[in-house]
């Protein structure tokens, strides 16, 4: 009996050690291209960690806030930032926990990011700013404007999340999912399975691009790298996302916003019309435009067209 226990214990230790080695090797592979660090970076020494940002151009200030997906970072805006910088002062930011910013091991919430954006505009930009937010970061832009409207000039959203989805609060199931992902070895292994190159490539094909042939392999590697920088700490934003800790009900805040709001939709993005109707029913003053032959990330697939639409609100 003692031999059986010893064998089981040794087998368990060997398995955990093997998974740990696989995790280490995968993190090394995911970061090997070093795509995100090829450009000049600035860092805002925020109270919860260093936040990476870039500044380009001159004119009216614009802040670009990336989505909250696995592998999201300011890289998703690198083409659009170049277009907008021809006539504007453009800031791109890696939210805390994403990209090249620091990744503390705590729970990430909408309120945390609203504090970050408020402080960033006050301390770094220093002027009334137009925010362009992508996907799930729409809620961050809305609540920033709601809590400190004097900082914001206009709001532009690109394929925002369904407004009703922001109402979903942490449940017993989502809390368990968050706990599992945050566990040291097994959780890291699960995260690596979810965020591997094949899964990210499939997301590009199915969701991000209308025509995947328009994409570049570098883009997939940039997302892969962003999803694994800072090694194990990179999973904490995803854990908070699936745990629904980043959600907040934005309906009343959006309804009461008196700023100009424009929403850009990829015309081929799934449920775009349903999502559009939800935002317009909340605030009838919202203007919407479709970007033809694009899905979730027209800022990567059609940056010139997105910039042209944004210029209406930036002039």
C-alpha positions in Angstrom: 0.0 0.0 0.0 2.8 2.4 0.9 4.5 1.6 -2.4 1.3 2.5 -4.3 1.1 5.8 -2.4 4.7 6.5 -3.2 4.2 5.7 -6.9 1.1 7.9 -7.1 3.0 10.8 -5.4 6.0 10.4 -7.7 3.7 10.3 -10.7 1.9 13.4 -9.6 5.1 15.3 -9.0 6.5 14.2 -12.4 3.3 15.4 -14.1 3.2 18.8 -12.4 7.0 19.2 -13.2 6.4 18.3 -16.8 3.5 20.8 -17.1 5.6 23.5 -15.5 8.4 22.9 -18.0 5.9 23.0 -20.9 4.6 26.3 -19.6 8.1 27.8 -19.4 8.9 26.6 -22.9 5.7 28.0 -24.3 6.2 31.4 -22.7 9.7 31.6 -24.2 8.4 30.6 -27.7 5.5 33.1 -27.6 7.8 36.0 -26.8 10.6 35.0 -29.2 9.6 37.4 -32.1 9.8 40.6 -29.9 7.4 42.5 -32.1 5.9 44.8 -29.5 9.2 46.3 -28.3 10.4 47.4 -31.7 9.0 50.9 -31.4 9.9 53.7 -29.0 7.9 53.4 -25.7 7.1 55.8 -22.9 5.9 54.8 -19.5 3.4 56.5 -17.2 4.4 55.6 -13.6 0.9 55.1 -12.3 0.2 54.2 -8.7 -0.7 50.6 -9.5 2.1 50.0 -12.0 3.9 51.3 -15.0 1.7 51.9 -18.1 3.2 51.9 -21.5 2.1 54.5 -24.1 3.1 56.2 -27.3 2.5 59.7 -28.6 2.4 60.7 -32.3 1.5 63.8 -34.2 0.1 67.2 -33.3 -3.3 68.7 -33.1 -6.4 67.8 -31.1 -5.7 65.0 -28.6 -7.0 61.5 -29.2 -6.6 58.5 -26.9 -7.0 55.0 -28.4 -8.0 52.3 -25.9 -7.6 48.7 -27.1 -10.0 45.8 -26.6 -9.8 43.4 -23.6 -9.4 40.2 -25.5 -6.6 37.7 -25.0 -3.5 39.3 -26.6 -5.0 42.7 -26.9 -2.7 45.7 -26.7 -2.2 49.1 -28.4 -0.8 47.1 -31.3 -4.3 46.8 -32.7 -4.2 50.5 -33.3 -0.8 50.9 -34.8 -2.1 51.4 -38.4 -5.0 53.7 -37.3 -2.6 55.8 -35.1 -0.4 56.5 -38.0 -3.4 57.7 -40.1 -4.9 59.9 -37.3 -1.5 61.3 -36.4 -1.4 63.2 -39.7 -3.8 65.7 -38.2 -4.0 64.9 -34.5 -2.0 64.4 -31.3 -2.5 60.6 -30.9 -1.9 58.6 -27.8 -2.0 54.8 -27.7 -1.9 53.0 -24.4 -1.4 49.5 -23.1 -3.9 49.2 -20.3 -2.5 47.8 -17.0 -2.2 44.1 -17.3 -1.9 44.2 -21.1 0.9 44.5 -23.7 4.1 46.0 -22.4 2.5 47.5 -19.3 3.1 46.0 -15.9 0.8 43.1 -14.9 0.1 43.0 -11.2 -1.5 39.8 -9.8 -4.8 41.2 -8.7 -8.4 41.4 -9.9 -8.9 43.9 -12.7 -12.2 45.9 -12.8 -13.8 48.5 -14.8 -13.4 51.0 -12.0 -9.6 50.4 -12.0 -9.4 51.2 -15.7 -11.6 54.3 -15.3 -9.2 55.6 -12.7 -6.3 54.9 -15.0 -7.8 56.8 -18.0 -8.9 59.7 -15.8 -5.3 60.0 -14.4 -3.7 59.5 -17.8 -5.7 62.3 -19.4 -5.0 64.6 -16.5 -1.3 63.9 -16.0 0.0 63.0 -19.4 -2.3 64.5 -22.1 -3.4 67.5 -20.0 -6.2 68.6 -22.4 -9.8 67.7 -23.2 -9.5 64.5 -25.2 -11.5 62.4 -27.7 -11.5 58.7 -26.8 -11.6 56.0 -29.4 -12.4 52.7 -27.6 -12.5 49.2 -29.1 -14.8 46.3 -28.2 -15.2 45.7 -24.4 -13.2 48.9 -23.6 -16.4 50.8 -24.6 -17.5 50.5 -21.0 -14.3 52.1 -19.8 -14.8 55.1 -22.1 -18.4 55.5 -21.1 -17.8 55.4 -17.3 -14.7 57.7 -17.7 -17.0 60.3 -19.4 -19.7 59.7 -16.9 -17.4 60.3 -13.9 -15.4 63.1 -15.3 -17.2 64.7 -18.3 -15.0 67.8 -18.4 -12.0 65.6 -19.5 -13.8 64.3 -22.6 -14.5 66.0 -25.9 -16.1 63.2 -28.0 -16.5 59.4 -27.9 -15.9 57.0 -30.7 -16.6 53.2 -30.3 -15.5 50.5 -32.6 -17.6 47.3 -32.5 -18.6 47.7 -28.9 -19.8 44.7 -26.8 -23.6 44.2 -26.7 -24.8 46.7 -24.1 -26.9 44.0 -22.3 -23.8 41.9 -21.7 -22.2 44.5 -19.5 -25.0 43.8 -17.0 -23.7 40.3 -16.3 -22.1 40.1 -12.8 -19.8 37.5 -11.4 -21.6 34.2 -10.7 -20.5 31.1 -8.8 -19.4 29.5 -12.1 -17.4 32.5 -13.4 -15.7 32.8 -10.0 -14.6 29.2 -10.2 -13.3 29.8 -13.8 -11.3 32.7 -12.5 -9.9 30.7 -9.6 -8.9 27.9 -11.9 -7.0 30.1 -14.3 -5.2 31.9 -11.5 -3.9 28.6 -10.0 -0.1 28.5 -10.4 0.6 25.5 -12.8 -2.6 23.9 -14.0 -4.3 27.3 -14.5 -1.3 28.5 -16.4 -1.4 25.4 -18.6 -5.1 25.9 -19.3 -4.5 29.6 -20.2 -1.7 28.6 -22.6 -4.0 26.2 -24.3 -6.6 28.9 -24.7 -4.0 31.5 -25.9 -1.8 29.5 -28.2 -0.9 30.4 -31.8 -3.6 28.2 -33.4 -6.4 29.7 -31.2 -5.3 33.2 -31.9 -5.1 32.5 -35.7 -8.6 31.1 -35.6 -9.9 34.2 -33.9 -8.3 36.3 -36.6 -9.9 34.2 -39.3 -13.4 33.9 -37.7 -13.8 37.2 -35.8 -11.2 39.9 -36.4 -10.9 39.9 -40.2 -13.5 39.8 -43.0 -10.7 38.6 -45.4 -8.0 36.8 -43.5 -5.7 37.1 -46.6 -5.5 40.8 -45.7 -3.8 40.0 -42.4 -0.1 39.5 -41.7 1.5 36.7 -39.7 3.2 39.5 -37.7 -0.2 40.4 -36.3 -0.9 37.0 -35.0 2.6 36.9 -33.4 2.0 40.3 -31.9 -1.2 39.1 -30.2 0.6 35.9 -29.1 3.4 37.9 -27.6 1.1 40.3 -25.8 -0.8 37.3 -24.3 2.4 35.9 -22.7 4.5 38.9 -21.7 5.5 38.9 -18.0 5.0 35.2 -18.1 2.5 33.9 -15.6 1.2 37.4 -14.7 -0.3 37.7 -18.2 -3.2 35.5 -17.4 -4.7 37.7 -14.6 -6.6 40.1 -16.9 -8.1 37.1 -18.8 -9.1 35.6 -15.4 -10.8 38.8 -14.4 -12.5 39.0 -17.8 -14.0 35.5 -17.7 -14.9 36.1 -14.1 -17.0 39.1 -15.2 -15.2 41.4 -12.9 -14.6 43.9 -15.7 -18.3 44.2 -16.4 -20.4 47.2 -15.3 -23.9 48.3 -16.2 -23.4 51.3 -18.5 -27.0 51.8 -19.6 -27.8 54.8 -17.4 -24.4 56.4 -17.8 -24.6 56.2 -21.6 -28.2 57.4 -21.6 -27.2 60.6 -19.7 -24.0 61.4 -21.6 -24.3 64.8 -23.4 -21.2 64.4 -25.6 -21.2 63.5 -29.3 -20.9 59.7 -29.7 -20.1 57.8 -32.9 -20.0 54.0 -33.3 -18.3 52.3 -36.1 -19.4 48.7 -36.9 -17.7 46.1 -39.1 -20.5 45.4 -41.5 -19.8 41.7 -41.5 -19.3 41.5 -37.7 -21.7 39.0 -36.1 -24.8 40.5 -34.5 -23.7 44.0 -35.5 -27.2 45.2 -36.2 -28.6 43.9 -32.9 -25.8 45.5 -31.0 -26.3 48.8 -32.9 -30.0 48.8 -32.1 -29.2 48.3 -28.4 -27.0 51.4 -28.2 -29.4 53.6 -30.2 -32.3 52.6 -28.1 -30.3 53.7 -25.0 -29.2 57.1 -26.5 -30.9 58.2 -29.7 -28.2 60.9 -30.4 -25.6 58.2 -31.2 -24.5 58.2 -34.8 -23.4 54.9 -36.4 -21.5 54.1 -39.5 -20.7 50.7 -41.2 -17.2 49.8 -42.5 -17.8 47.5 -45.5 -16.0 44.2 -45.8 -14.8 44.2 -42.2 -15.5 42.4 -38.9 -14.3 43.1 -35.4 -11.0 44.9 -36.1 -11.6 47.3 -39.0 -8.8 49.4 -37.5 -6.4 46.7 -38.6 -8.2 45.7 -41.9 -9.4 49.1 -43.1 -7.4 51.7 -41.2 -7.8 54.4 -43.8 -11.6 54.1 -43.9 -11.8 54.1 -40.1 -9.6 57.2 -40.0 -11.8 58.9 -42.5 -14.9 58.3 -40.5 -13.2 59.4 -37.2 -12.1 62.6 -38.8 -15.7 63.8 -38.7 -15.4 64.0 -34.9 -11.8 65.0 -34.6 -11.8 68.2 -36.7 
